[in-house]
Amino acid sequence: MNDEHAFAPFIRILGKGKNGSRSLTQDEAYQAMQMILADNVEPLQLGAFLMLLRVKEESPDELAGFVRASRETMTLPSDVPHVDIDWSSYAGKRRQLPWFLLATLLLASHGINVFMHAIGGRKDDRIYTPEALAVLGISPCHSLQEAAARIRNQHFAFMSLETFSPKLDSIIQMRSLLGLRSPVHTLARLLNPMRAPVMMQGIFHPAYRDMHQLAAQALQQPHVAVIKGEGGEIERDPDTACLVKGVHHGALTEETWPPLFAQRHIKDTSMDINRLPALWREDIEDEYGKAAVLGTVALVLKTMGNADSQEDALHMATQLWKTRPSHWLIDA
């Protein structure tokens, strides 16, 4: 009889049947992800593991364990600057433009350090972060060292998941093979490679809001805000109420931000990315776009503790917009 593979127990825990299976503990999830990232798992085992998790739905402790193991593979440079905000972008936009990019650049233009990590585009009808940032003249960083230097000079940097964690990216790309998303779509948003004290989280399916909040608490993340963002990105939809679930020094919080408009705006049919820099320069007017930028910045400022109330946060965001520089990156 062949000896049992070391990864088999993790599959058995998840797949032992309706009465015998259970979620992994945080430590078990950590050990399993260590093996996956070290390529000590057979392809058949990885597929079975991912799909069992998908059917069950990953737990906050499982996500925390996966994140812990993933972070161990990311070596930060010794001279990394303090990063204020971790901003993940893994959804893509197809109904409205990615106005959240102007929100991040508005913060950066006022000296707030933002690190963004994103996934590249697939061949579908969404606009993904890398192509939108390219229109703004912003290229991706190819190492965490380069990202650290970019943050020091411009207060903003972004990297693709493929660059800083090619193994996790390869698992995400398995979606076309398996037909379903994997837990990596969720854990990637929680990676926070630069260990920023503030982590902004955007999800599409409301059920994942609690999962992200509790996983961040398990990871002892100081400050987190989780929203059902427009298109699944970290972007406040100014047409609807926005429920924010947060973590602040271990305590779970919840608050609702009211809509900024009485009536909803129609879908953006043009989806012309060039309108992003045009709005910054005020070459165009876009009521929805500007409100999405300011509303998103207000959420960030309150999550950071820079504003005590929603009203103060929106006022501060408006002042940042009024005093923005002519270019979105200070040293560009």
C-alpha positions as CSV (number, residue, x, y, z in Angstrom):
1,M,0.0,0.0,0.0
2,N,1.3,3.4,-0.9
3,D,1.9,5.9,1.9
4,E,-0.7,8.6,2.2
5,H,0.3,11.9,0.7
6,A,0.9,14.6,3.3
7,F,-1.8,16.9,1.8
8,A,-4.5,14.2,1.8
9,P,-5.6,14.9,5.4
10,F,-6.6,18.4,4.5
11,I,-8.8,17.2,1.7
12,R,-10.3,14.6,4.0
13,I,-11.2,17.2,6.6
14,L,-13.2,19.2,4.0
15,G,-14.7,16.2,2.1
16,K,-15.6,13.6,4.6
17,G,-19.3,14.0,4.0
18,K,-22.2,16.0,5.4
19,N,-21.7,14.9,9.0
20,G,-18.0,14.2,9.0
21,S,-16.5,17.2,7.3
22,R,-15.6,20.5,8.9
23,S,-13.8,23.7,8.2
24,L,-10.0,23.9,8.6
25,T,-8.6,25.6,11.7
26,Q,-6.5,28.6,11.1
27,D,-3.3,26.6,11.7
28,E,-4.5,23.8,9.4
29,A,-5.3,26.3,6.6
30,Y,-1.8,27.9,7.2
31,Q,-0.1,24.5,6.8
32,A,-2.2,23.6,3.7
33,M,-1.4,26.9,2.0
34,Q,2.3,26.5,2.8
35,M,2.3,23.2,0.9
36,I,0.4,24.7,-2.0
37,L,2.7,27.7,-2.4
38,A,5.8,25.4,-2.1
39,D,4.4,23.2,-4.9
40,N,4.2,20.2,-2.6
41,V,0.7,19.4,-3.8
42,E,-0.4,17.3,-6.8
43,P,-2.6,19.2,-9.4
44,L,-5.5,16.7,-8.7
45,Q,-5.3,17.5,-5.0
46,L,-5.2,21.2,-5.6
47,G,-8.3,21.1,-7.7
48,A,-10.2,18.9,-5.2
49,F,-9.2,21.2,-2.3
50,L,-10.3,24.3,-4.1
51,M,-13.6,23.0,-5.2
52,L,-14.4,21.5,-1.7
53,L,-13.7,24.9,-0.3
54,R,-15.9,26.6,-2.9
55,V,-18.8,24.3,-2.2
56,K,-18.5,24.8,1.6
57,E,-17.5,28.5,1.3
58,E,-14.3,29.5,3.0
59,S,-14.4,30.5,6.7
60,P,-12.7,33.5,8.2
61,D,-10.2,31.3,10.1
62,E,-9.3,29.5,6.8
63,L,-8.8,32.8,5.1
64,A,-6.6,34.1,7.9
65,G,-4.5,30.9,7.7
66,F,-4.2,31.2,3.9
67,V,-3.1,34.9,4.2
68,R,-0.5,34.2,6.9
69,A,1.1,31.5,4.7
70,S,1.0,33.7,1.6
71,R,2.6,36.7,3.4
72,E,5.5,34.6,4.4
73,T,6.5,34.2,0.7
74,M,6.6,38.0,0.3
75,T,9.8,39.6,1.5
76,L,9.6,43.3,2.1
77,P,12.6,45.5,1.4
78,S,14.4,46.9,4.4
79,D,13.7,50.5,3.4
80,V,10.0,50.1,2.8
81,P,8.3,53.4,3.7
82,H,5.2,53.6,5.9
83,V,2.2,52.7,3.8
84,D,-1.1,54.2,5.1
85,I,-3.6,52.3,3.0
86,D,-3.8,48.9,1.3
87,W,-6.1,48.9,-1.7
88,S,-7.0,45.7,-3.5
89,S,-8.6,45.7,-7.0
90,Y,-9.7,42.3,-8.3
91,A,-13.1,42.8,-9.8
92,G,-13.1,45.1,-12.8
93,K,-15.8,47.6,-13.8
94,R,-18.4,47.2,-16.5
95,R,-21.3,49.5,-15.5
96,Q,-19.4,52.6,-14.4
97,L,-15.9,53.8,-14.9
98,P,-13.3,52.9,-12.2
99,W,-13.7,56.3,-10.5
100,F,-12.1,54.8,-7.4
101,L,-8.7,55.2,-9.1
102,L,-9.1,59.0,-8.9
103,A,-10.0,58.6,-5.2
104,T,-6.7,56.8,-4.5
105,L,-4.7,59.3,-6.5
106,L,-6.4,62.2,-4.7
107,L,-5.3,60.8,-1.4
108,A,-1.8,60.2,-2.8
109,S,-1.6,63.7,-4.2
110,H,-2.1,65.0,-0.6
111,G,0.7,62.8,0.8
112,I,-1.2,59.7,1.9
113,N,0.7,56.6,0.9
114,V,-1.4,54.1,-1.0
115,F,-0.3,50.6,-2.2
116,M,-2.7,49.0,-4.7
117,H,-2.5,45.4,-5.8
118,A,-4.6,44.2,-8.7
119,I,-5.3,41.4,-11.2
120,G,-4.8,41.9,-14.9
121,G,-7.7,41.9,-17.3
122,R,-9.3,38.9,-18.8
123,K,-10.9,38.8,-22.2
124,D,-14.3,40.1,-21.1
125,D,-16.2,43.3,-21.1
126,R,-14.8,44.7,-17.9
127,I,-12.3,47.5,-17.5
128,Y,-9.5,46.4,-15.2
129,T,-7.2,48.5,-13.1
130,P,-3.9,48.1,-15.1
131,E,-5.4,49.3,-18.3
132,A,-7.1,52.2,-16.6
133,L,-4.0,53.3,-14.8
134,A,-2.1,53.1,-18.1
135,V,-4.3,55.8,-19.5
136,L,-3.3,57.9,-16.4
137,G,0.3,57.3,-17.3
138,I,0.9,55.0,-14.3
139,S,2.9,51.8,-15.0
140,P,2.9,48.7,-12.7
141,C,5.9,48.1,-10.4
142,H,7.8,44.9,-11.0
143,S,9.1,44.3,-7.5
144,L,8.2,45.3,-4.0
145,Q,11.5,47.2,-3.9
146,E,10.4,49.3,-6.9
147,A,7.0,49.7,-5.3
148,A,8.6,51.0,-2.1
149,A,10.6,53.6,-4.1
150,R,7.5,54.6,-6.0
151,I,5.6,55.2,-2.8
152,R,8.5,57.3,-1.4
153,N,8.5,59.5,-4.5
154,Q,4.9,59.6,-5.5
155,H,2.9,58.2,-2.6
156,F,1.2,55.7,-4.8
157,A,2.3,52.3,-6.3
158,F,0.5,49.3,-7.7
159,M,1.6,45.8,-8.6
160,S,-0.2,42.9,-10.2
161,L,-0.7,39.7,-8.2
162,E,1.2,37.9,-10.9
163,T,4.3,39.9,-10.0
164,F,4.4,39.5,-6.2
165,S,2.7,36.1,-6.0
166,P,2.7,34.2,-9.3
167,K,1.5,31.0,-7.6
168,L,-1.7,32.7,-6.3
169,D,-2.2,34.3,-9.7
170,S,-1.9,30.9,-11.4
171,I,-4.6,29.5,-9.1
172,I,-6.9,32.4,-9.9
173,Q,-6.4,31.7,-13.6
174,M,-7.6,28.1,-13.0
175,R,-11.2,29.6,-13.0
176,S,-11.4,28.9,-16.8
177,L,-10.4,25.3,-16.1
178,L,-12.6,24.6,-13.1
179,G,-15.5,26.9,-14.1
180,L,-15.8,28.4,-10.6
181,R,-13.9,31.1,-8.6
182,S,-11.6,29.8,-5.9
183,P,-10.9,31.1,-2.4
184,V,-7.9,32.9,-3.8
185,H,-10.2,35.5,-5.2
186,T,-11.1,36.3,-1.6
187,L,-7.8,35.9,0.1
188,A,-6.0,38.1,-2.5
189,R,-8.0,41.1,-1.3
190,L,-6.7,40.4,2.3
191,L,-3.0,40.0,1.5
192,N,-1.9,43.6,2.4
193,P,1.7,42.9,1.3
194,M,3.0,46.2,2.6
195,R,1.3,45.7,6.1
196,A,-0.6,49.0,5.9
197,P,-2.6,49.8,9.1
198,V,-5.7,50.6,7.0
199,M,-7.1,48.1,4.6
200,M,-10.0,48.9,2.3
201,Q,-12.0,46.0,1.0
202,G,-14.5,45.9,-1.8
203,I,-16.8,42.9,-2.4
204,F,-19.6,42.2,-4.9
205,H,-21.7,39.5,-3.1
206,P,-23.0,40.9,0.2
207,A,-22.5,37.5,2.0
208,Y,-18.8,38.0,1.7
209,R,-18.9,41.2,3.7
210,D,-19.0,39.5,7.1
211,M,-16.3,37.0,5.9
212,H,-13.8,39.7,5.1
213,Q,-14.6,41.6,8.3
214,L,-14.1,38.6,10.5
215,A,-11.0,37.4,8.6
216,A,-9.4,40.8,9.0
217,Q,-10.2,40.7,12.8
218,A,-8.6,37.2,13.0
219,L,-5.5,38.7,11.2
220,Q,-5.4,41.5,13.9
221,Q,-5.6,44.1,11.2
222,P,-5.8,47.5,13.0
223,H,-8.4,49.2,10.7
224,V,-10.6,47.7,8.0
225,A,-13.6,48.9,6.0
226,V,-15.6,46.4,3.9
227,I,-18.2,47.6,1.5
228,K,-20.3,46.2,-1.4
229,G,-18.5,48.5,-3.8
230,E,-19.8,49.4,-7.3
231,G,-18.9,46.4,-9.5
232,G,-17.2,44.8,-6.5
233,E,-14.4,47.4,-6.3
234,I,-13.6,49.7,-3.4
235,E,-15.9,52.4,-4.7
236,R,-18.9,54.0,-3.0
237,D,-21.9,54.1,-5.3
238,P,-23.3,57.6,-4.6
239,D,-26.8,56.5,-5.8
240,T,-27.4,53.9,-3.0
241,A,-26.9,53.5,0.7
242,C,-23.5,52.1,1.6
243,L,-23.2,49.6,4.6
244,V,-19.7,49.7,5.9
245,K,-18.5,46.8,8.1
246,G,-15.3,47.5,9.9
247,V,-12.7,46.5,12.4
248,H,-10.9,49.0,14.6
249,H,-8.3,47.7,17.0
250,G,-10.1,44.4,17.3
251,A,-13.6,45.7,17.7
252,L,-16.2,45.1,15.0
253,T,-18.1,48.1,13.7
254,E,-21.0,48.8,11.4
255,E,-22.5,52.0,9.9
256,T,-24.6,53.0,6.9
257,W,-23.8,56.0,4.7
258,P,-26.8,57.4,3.0
259,P,-27.0,57.9,-0.8
260,L,-25.8,61.2,-2.2
261,F,-28.5,61.5,-4.8
262,A,-32.3,61.0,-4.7
263,Q,-32.4,59.3,-8.1
264,R,-30.2,56.7,-9.6
265,H,-27.9,57.5,-12.6
266,I,-28.1,55.4,-15.7
267,K,-25.5,53.0,-16.8
268,D,-22.4,54.5,-18.5
269,T,-22.7,53.3,-22.1
270,S,-19.5,54.8,-23.3
271,M,-17.1,53.6,-20.6
272,D,-14.4,55.9,-22.1
273,I,-11.4,55.6,-19.7
274,N,-10.1,58.9,-21.0
275,R,-12.8,60.6,-19.0
276,L,-10.8,59.8,-15.8
277,P,-8.0,62.3,-16.4
278,A,-10.5,64.7,-18.0
279,L,-12.5,64.8,-14.8
280,W,-9.4,65.5,-12.8
281,R,-8.5,68.4,-15.1
282,E,-12.1,69.5,-15.1
283,D,-12.2,69.3,-18.9
284,I,-15.6,67.6,-18.4
285,E,-18.3,67.5,-15.8
286,D,-19.6,64.2,-14.5
287,E,-21.9,64.4,-11.5
288,Y,-21.8,60.7,-10.8
289,G,-18.1,60.3,-11.2
290,K,-17.2,63.2,-9.0
291,A,-19.6,62.0,-6.3
292,A,-18.1,58.5,-6.5
293,V,-14.6,59.9,-6.0
294,L,-15.5,62.2,-3.1
295,G,-17.8,59.6,-1.4
296,T,-15.0,57.0,-1.6
297,V,-12.4,59.3,-0.2
298,A,-14.7,60.2,2.6
299,L,-15.1,56.6,3.6
300,V,-11.3,56.2,3.6
301,L,-10.7,59.3,5.7
302,K,-13.2,58.1,8.3
303,T,-11.7,54.6,8.4
304,M,-8.2,56.2,8.9
305,G,-9.6,58.2,11.9
306,N,-9.0,61.5,10.1
307,A,-12.7,62.5,10.5
308,D,-15.1,61.9,13.3
309,S,-18.3,62.0,11.4
310,Q,-19.6,61.2,7.9
311,E,-20.3,64.9,7.3
312,D,-16.8,65.9,8.3
313,A,-15.3,63.2,6.2
314,L,-17.2,64.4,3.1
315,H,-16.2,68.0,3.8
316,M,-12.6,67.0,4.1
317,A,-12.8,65.0,0.8
318,T,-14.3,68.0,-0.9
319,Q,-11.5,70.2,0.3
320,L,-8.9,67.7,-0.9
321,W,-10.6,67.8,-4.3
322,K,-10.6,71.7,-4.4
323,T,-6.9,71.8,-3.5
324,R,-5.7,69.0,-5.7
325,P,-2.6,69.6,-7.8
326,S,-2.8,69.9,-11.6
327,H,-1.4,66.4,-11.9
328,W,-2.5,63.3,-9.9
329,L,1.1,62.3,-8.9
330,I,3.3,64.9,-7.2
331,D,6.6,64.0,-8.9
332,A,5.2,62.8,-12.2
